[in-house]
Amino acid sequence: MTAVALTRPPRLRPGSRIAVVAPSGPVVEERLEAGLDVLRGWHLDPVVTPRLTARHPEFRYLAGEDETRARDFQRAWCDPTVDAVMCARGGYGAQRMVDLLDWDALRAAGPKVLIGYSDVTALHEAFAVRLGLATLYGPMASTLAFVKNATTQESLRTTLFEPEAAMTLGLPGARGLIPGRARGVTVGGCVSLLAADLATPHARPSAAGGLLVLEDIGEEDYRLDRVLTQLLRAGWLDGVTGVALGSWLECGPYEERVRPVLHERLARLGVPVVENLGFGHCEASLTMPLGVPAVLDAERATLALEVPALA
């Protein structure tokens, strides 16, 4: 499967309903309330799913049992009054519930906006492969970056309401790691989740034709090496046109350990690479559209969308 431009869901408008779901880890209720207030301040109508703050009876790292999380997600997506679904947080668990969803029902519900990052990578990939739908790798309602950071908030708000004004991504710290300029369709997310998705049912067999966007959190240099090596050995990276790198929070000293691994592993692809673009697990986190044609320019250290993220 070569990466191709996907169907873009409609943009939001004042009064649009946005459902907040928990497909992965348990939600911190105080942060959730603050996040809902941010959404209300944008004149959106946030609604929470019935078991949003549930916890798994045995596994503390899950927001309720797999069937419960899948049911809540599906109800939110299939609700005809809901225009967008925003994940409350990441953590772990999306892989456990993704195959419990009724994909025919999700498809019939029509294109809507899906927002989330980190563990939500499993859902982004599933939505791209099974529904052909573009999604937003963006902040989540109960995370500190969304609740506290103005840059994070404004990037998502602009993307949702005025996507023509959010066509170029790149924060001041971005820089070219490997020179060049490339065009492709944005694909990717949390690199460890992409590797974990390999060979699973309905997984994308290749990122060929894609502008690969990668980031992660809490992985030491040798574990990042292992994940990238797995993707390389599996041939999943064959044919990518360029690579945009986001945040590597808590992955070790970036300049001394992380950057050399990224450069050595990715240089063999022979494509331009831009680092520190400013998305993922960082305080000021830009919303990264997935499934949209874009141009990566290592000299300017930017990723420029060719069409708005939302229709």
Steps between C-alpha positions, in 0.01 A plus 500: 500500500655828383410801713231700321303809596204401717148636540507817709215542749312831524638781714324596822286806559374677814249269664654179360482206739826330593495172692786425741594133529757288685622215274824449695605598851294633793407867506604758759163661575634841611690544174201376304278774640761760408521358149123506459504865604751576223269337245200692633702819467523425126119485489504125451257269678713231670327181612658218698438132441317302773807317635764764430645496850471123551796289607576140423425279802839327477737695274560850636639624166168459314196729500250221549469162332575465129137443403391807700757727336410369154127543565546856625714592200257349252196665657675837484606460137162367385299769679357710213516814716876468555737676256836404653647247743789609721695257715544598863851356536739237370690252713428147383196305387388608152649185347290287733171654387556594134393160363184502715359796304233449234677655203198477272303705752782755534518534122124548473511778760684713247827698517563676829805646670716268715749672731772343715867402510735250666310172554225628270744426214337154488164666424649744248646209305176304518296799382738554208502134389143395577312825439731698271453797733745781577543568872672746735805398704429763760461577870262316732245651733646401838870551426705781654617625159141560394383645829801727562673590171367779279696389190358150526148631542522751216644247254207264556239776505625643172516157338143422605337831405733674252715226345616733219688694769686188621666389180867528608635310799827570675605668824810723536717211623446290185805429282606282212672176601547367145466750213247493221140564407230236462129461432272227633194420709548535875504169683631384838477597863662340806782286362473220757128462422573484126745216562253322728239514223712302254342175376177555693163461323432785254837663572648729236759281323722794402539875541617535138409837352456650842656795676576319822434686827660341807526573872495312831540528876696316768706279266875475558736530205547125456123442505448767233776329302318167536163643392644678196703194408185285516320737263801502267540122502128450436525724193230726644710811436587411140382772267431776752571839345613688810494494881373765743608448860312632801561470873718240675410590858674288767688302235839598636720804424390591148821637354731236651290183464173534312607716205789272395268196497237681293761625253676166458183293464313743273790615280495164319157591359662770286221752562484843669444507875387792718537484879333681791197587288291537817231232521426211733607478864619857545371799692436709187354234269379574148206307358630273222247395234538141378396386153551842336744583216785723614851623418792459741779756461814434701656837413200691635435234767128497425225262397249677274160346431378515140134502606337598830483220757118513506255553215 
